[in-house]
């Protein structure tokens, strides 16, 4: 246990609700939700409002402060926008202290402002990789579209959540370029994902080693010292049960529970692990 007077590092817990899954027309080579890859995943249009609300309540009870509503597909059309706004209003009414994040692809300023007016606090749109490497992993939309959506998020007055995926076959220079671009956007939170191989995906990279992944986190912290650094997808696969090094690198947030199409550790297991490391669960978004 920490000694008296010892400052306990606070870890922000965020959870994901995949509210619309699969059948995406984009060909992102790292994503099992793409219809191009025919991954063995669950596919559905829109989750029931009550089901999403129950998820939000259960995860908040476990200590999650962030709750991200994710839809598949290229962008935020009017139907999707109305659906996310409705979910946000319902959740805020029942769980007012949750920080709500929307992740719905390409979005214009007016749509983002509408989401903010209806209870969304942050918008997540990852750059995924460098501008130079992105054409190697996606041909159906340009990297510039992703960057523009991040700029639109800031113009709309929403908090920006943007990061990327390491281990796609990118070079060290690509990693630096991605982090430098993120630095220019000054996101409030940057999720760092590590590629998880899947038989349905065209990318045939091995799982990144834990030492290399830690180097990526150290780099990210150097470029983004004032940004909340979050380890998201791939955490369990890359680091296994020994995750102390993640937090030694300055990571301040993790995803609690499941991801979009892959399972995470049981939330209680993560909570016990954090306690073992002498880490405190954040009780405020600030």
C-alpha positions as CSV (number, residue, x, y, z in Angstrom):
1,X,0.0,0.0,0.0
2,X,1.2,3.6,-0.6
3,X,2.8,5.3,2.3
4,X,1.0,8.1,4.1
5,X,1.2,11.3,2.0
6,X,2.1,9.4,-1.1
7,X,0.3,10.8,-4.2
8,X,-1.7,8.1,-5.9
9,X,-1.8,8.3,-9.7
10,X,-5.4,8.6,-10.9
11,X,-6.6,6.4,-13.8
12,X,-9.6,7.5,-15.9
13,X,-11.8,4.7,-16.9
14,X,-13.7,4.8,-20.2
15,X,-16.1,2.3,-21.7
16,X,-17.3,1.6,-25.2
17,X,-20.8,0.8,-26.5
18,X,-20.8,-0.5,-30.0
19,X,-24.3,0.9,-30.8
20,X,-24.2,0.0,-34.5
21,X,-22.0,-2.8,-35.7
22,X,-20.6,-4.1,-38.9
23,X,-21.4,-3.8,-42.6
24,X,-19.3,-0.8,-43.1
25,X,-18.6,0.1,-46.7
26,X,-15.1,1.4,-46.0
27,X,-12.1,-0.9,-46.6
28,X,-9.9,-0.1,-43.6
29,X,-7.5,-3.0,-43.5
30,X,-7.3,-3.1,-39.7
31,X,-11.1,-3.2,-39.0
32,X,-13.3,-6.4,-38.8
33,X,-16.4,-4.2,-39.2
34,X,-15.6,-3.6,-42.9
35,X,-17.9,-5.5,-45.3
36,X,-14.8,-6.0,-47.5
37,X,-13.3,-8.5,-45.0
38,X,-16.4,-10.5,-43.9
39,X,-15.1,-10.8,-40.3
40,X,-16.9,-13.1,-37.9
41,X,-18.6,-10.4,-35.9
42,X,-22.1,-9.5,-34.7
43,X,-23.9,-7.2,-37.1
44,X,-26.8,-4.9,-36.2
45,X,-28.1,-1.5,-37.0
46,X,-29.1,0.3,-33.8
47,X,-29.1,-1.0,-30.2
48,X,-32.2,-0.4,-28.2
49,X,-32.1,2.8,-26.1
50,X,-32.9,0.9,-22.9
51,X,-30.0,-1.6,-23.5
52,X,-27.5,1.2,-24.0
53,X,-28.8,3.0,-20.9
54,X,-28.4,-0.2,-18.8
55,X,-24.8,-0.5,-20.1
56,X,-24.1,3.0,-19.1
57,X,-25.5,2.6,-15.6
58,X,-23.6,-0.7,-15.0
59,X,-20.2,0.7,-16.2
60,X,-20.6,3.9,-14.2
61,X,-21.3,1.8,-11.1
62,X,-17.9,0.1,-11.7
63,X,-16.1,3.5,-11.9
64,X,-16.2,4.4,-15.5
65,X,-16.4,8.2,-16.1
66,X,-16.3,8.1,-19.9
67,X,-18.9,6.3,-22.1
68,X,-18.4,6.2,-25.8
69,X,-21.2,5.6,-28.3
70,X,-19.7,4.1,-31.5
71,X,-21.4,3.6,-34.8
72,X,-20.0,1.8,-37.9
73,X,-19.9,3.4,-41.3
74,X,-18.1,6.3,-42.9
75,X,-19.9,9.2,-41.3
76,X,-22.5,10.9,-39.3
77,X,-25.7,11.2,-41.4
78,X,-28.9,12.8,-40.1
79,X,-30.5,9.5,-39.0
80,X,-27.4,8.5,-37.0
81,X,-27.1,12.0,-35.6
82,X,-30.7,12.0,-34.3
83,X,-30.1,8.5,-32.8
84,X,-26.9,9.5,-31.0
85,X,-28.5,12.7,-29.7
86,X,-31.5,10.7,-28.4
87,X,-29.2,8.3,-26.6
88,X,-27.2,11.2,-25.1
89,X,-30.3,12.9,-23.8
90,X,-31.5,9.7,-22.2
91,X,-28.2,8.8,-20.6
92,X,-27.5,12.3,-19.3
93,X,-30.9,12.3,-17.6
94,X,-30.3,9.1,-15.8
95,X,-26.5,9.2,-15.4
96,X,-25.6,12.9,-15.4
97,X,-22.0,12.6,-14.3
98,X,-21.0,10.4,-17.3
99,X,-18.7,12.1,-19.8
100,X,-20.3,11.1,-23.1
101,X,-18.2,10.6,-26.2
102,X,-19.6,10.0,-29.7
103,X,-17.5,8.1,-32.4
104,X,-19.4,8.2,-35.7
105,X,-16.9,8.9,-38.4
106,X,-16.8,11.9,-40.6
107,X,-18.8,14.8,-39.3
108,X,-19.4,18.5,-40.2
109,X,-19.4,21.4,-37.7
110,X,-23.2,21.7,-37.6
111,X,-23.8,18.0,-36.8
112,X,-21.2,18.2,-34.1
113,X,-22.8,21.3,-32.5
114,X,-26.1,19.5,-32.6
115,X,-24.6,16.6,-30.6
116,X,-23.1,18.9,-28.1
117,X,-26.4,20.6,-27.6
118,X,-27.9,17.2,-26.8
119,X,-25.4,16.1,-24.2
120,X,-22.3,14.8,-26.0
121,X,-19.1,16.1,-24.4
122,X,-16.4,14.7,-26.7
123,X,-16.0,13.4,-30.2
124,X,-13.6,10.6,-31.0
125,X,-12.2,10.4,-34.5
126,X,-8.8,8.7,-34.7
127,X,-6.2,9.6,-37.4
128,X,-5.1,6.0,-37.1
129,X,-1.7,6.5,-38.8
130,X,0.4,9.1,-40.5
131,X,-0.7,10.9,-43.6
132,X,2.0,9.1,-45.6
133,X,1.1,5.5,-44.4
134,X,-2.7,5.8,-44.4
135,X,-3.2,5.0,-48.1
136,X,-1.6,1.6,-47.4
137,X,-4.4,0.7,-45.0
138,X,-7.4,2.4,-46.5
139,X,-8.4,3.3,-50.1
140,X,-12.1,4.4,-49.7
141,X,-11.5,7.7,-47.9
142,X,-8.5,10.0,-47.5
143,X,-6.6,10.7,-44.3
144,X,-7.3,14.4,-44.9
145,X,-11.0,13.7,-44.2
146,X,-10.1,12.4,-40.8
147,X,-8.0,15.4,-40.0
148,X,-10.8,17.8,-41.1
149,X,-13.3,16.0,-38.8
150,X,-10.9,16.5,-35.9
151,X,-10.7,20.2,-36.8
152,X,-14.5,20.4,-37.0
153,X,-14.7,18.9,-33.5
154,X,-12.7,21.7,-32.1
155,X,-14.6,24.3,-34.0
156,X,-17.9,22.9,-32.6
157,X,-16.6,23.4,-29.1
158,X,-16.4,19.7,-28.3
159,X,-13.5,18.0,-26.5
160,X,-11.4,16.1,-29.0
161,X,-10.4,12.5,-28.6
162,X,-8.0,11.4,-31.3
163,X,-5.3,8.8,-31.6
164,X,-4.2,5.9,-33.7
165,X,-3.1,2.3,-34.1
166,X,0.5,1.0,-33.8
167,X,1.7,-2.2,-35.3
168,X,0.1,-2.0,-38.7
169,X,3.4,-2.2,-40.6
170,X,4.2,1.5,-40.3
171,X,7.7,2.8,-40.0
172,X,9.2,4.6,-37.0
173,X,9.0,7.8,-39.0
174,X,5.3,7.2,-39.5
175,X,4.8,6.9,-35.8
176,X,6.6,10.2,-35.3
177,X,4.5,11.9,-38.0
178,X,1.3,10.7,-36.4
179,X,2.2,12.0,-33.0
180,X,3.4,15.3,-34.4
181,X,0.1,15.8,-36.2
182,X,-1.8,14.9,-33.0
183,X,0.3,17.4,-31.2
184,X,-0.8,20.1,-33.6
185,X,-4.5,19.2,-32.8
186,X,-3.9,19.2,-29.0
187,X,-6.6,16.6,-28.2
188,X,-7.9,16.3,-24.7
189,X,-7.5,12.5,-24.9
190,X,-5.4,10.3,-27.2
191,X,-6.3,6.6,-27.4
192,X,-3.3,4.4,-28.3
193,X,-4.4,1.1,-29.9
194,X,-2.2,-1.9,-30.8
195,X,-3.1,-4.0,-33.8
196,X,-4.7,-7.3,-33.1
197,X,-4.3,-9.9,-35.9
198,X,-7.4,-11.4,-37.3
199,X,-7.8,-14.1,-40.0
200,X,-10.3,-12.0,-41.9
201,X,-8.0,-8.9,-42.2
202,X,-5.5,-8.3,-45.0
203,X,-2.9,-7.0,-42.6
204,X,-0.7,-9.9,-41.6
205,X,1.4,-8.4,-38.8
206,X,2.3,-10.2,-35.7
207,X,1.3,-8.9,-32.2
208,X,3.7,-6.2,-31.2
209,X,6.0,-7.1,-28.4
210,X,5.4,-5.5,-25.0
211,X,8.8,-3.7,-25.0
212,X,8.1,-2.1,-28.4
213,X,4.6,-1.1,-27.3
214,X,6.0,0.6,-24.2
215,X,8.4,2.5,-26.5
216,X,5.4,3.7,-28.4
217,X,3.8,4.9,-25.2
218,X,6.9,6.7,-24.1
219,X,7.1,8.5,-27.5
220,X,3.4,9.4,-27.3
221,X,3.9,10.9,-23.8
222,X,6.9,13.0,-25.0
223,X,4.8,14.5,-27.9
224,X,1.6,14.8,-25.9
225,X,2.6,15.7,-22.3
226,X,-0.6,17.6,-21.5
227,X,-3.0,15.1,-23.2
228,X,-4.7,12.3,-21.3
229,X,-3.0,9.2,-22.8
230,X,-5.3,6.2,-23.0
231,X,-4.4,2.6,-23.8
232,X,-7.3,1.1,-25.7
233,X,-7.5,-1.9,-28.1
234,X,-4.8,-4.5,-27.8
235,X,-3.9,-3.8,-24.2
236,X,-4.7,-7.3,-23.0
237,X,-3.2,-9.1,-26.0
238,X,0.1,-7.2,-26.0
239,X,0.7,-6.9,-22.2
240,X,-1.1,-9.9,-20.8
241,X,-1.4,-9.8,-17.0
242,X,1.6,-7.6,-16.3
243,X,0.5,-4.1,-17.2
244,X,2.5,-2.1,-14.6
245,X,4.8,-0.7,-17.3
246,X,1.9,1.0,-19.0
247,X,1.3,3.3,-16.1
248,X,5.0,3.8,-15.4
249,X,5.0,5.4,-18.9
250,X,2.5,8.0,-17.8
251,X,-0.7,6.5,-19.2
252,X,-3.7,8.0,-17.4
253,X,-6.6,6.1,-18.8
254,X,-7.7,2.7,-20.0
255,X,-10.8,1.2,-21.6
256,X,-12.9,-0.8,-19.1
257,X,-14.7,-3.8,-20.5
258,X,-15.2,-4.9,-24.1
259,X,-14.1,-3.1,-27.3
260,X,-15.9,-2.8,-30.6
261,X,-15.7,-6.4,-31.8
262,X,-13.2,-8.0,-29.3
263,X,-13.6,-8.9,-25.7
264,X,-11.6,-7.1,-23.0
265,X,-10.8,-8.4,-19.5
266,X,-13.7,-8.6,-17.0
267,X,-14.0,-5.1,-15.5
268,X,-13.5,-6.4,-11.9
269,X,-10.2,-8.0,-13.0
270,X,-9.0,-4.6,-14.3
271,X,-10.1,-2.9,-11.1
272,X,-8.3,-5.4,-8.9
273,X,-5.2,-5.0,-11.1
274,X,-5.2,-1.2,-10.7
275,X,-5.6,-1.6,-6.9
276,X,-2.6,-4.0,-6.8
277,X,-0.5,-1.4,-8.6
278,X,-1.5,1.2,-6.0
279,X,-3.5,3.3,-8.5
280,X,-6.6,5.3,-7.8
281,X,-9.7,5.4,-9.9
282,X,-10.4,8.9,-11.1
283,X,-13.7,10.3,-9.8
284,X,-13.7,13.5,-11.9
285,X,-13.1,14.2,-15.5
286,X,-10.7,17.0,-14.8
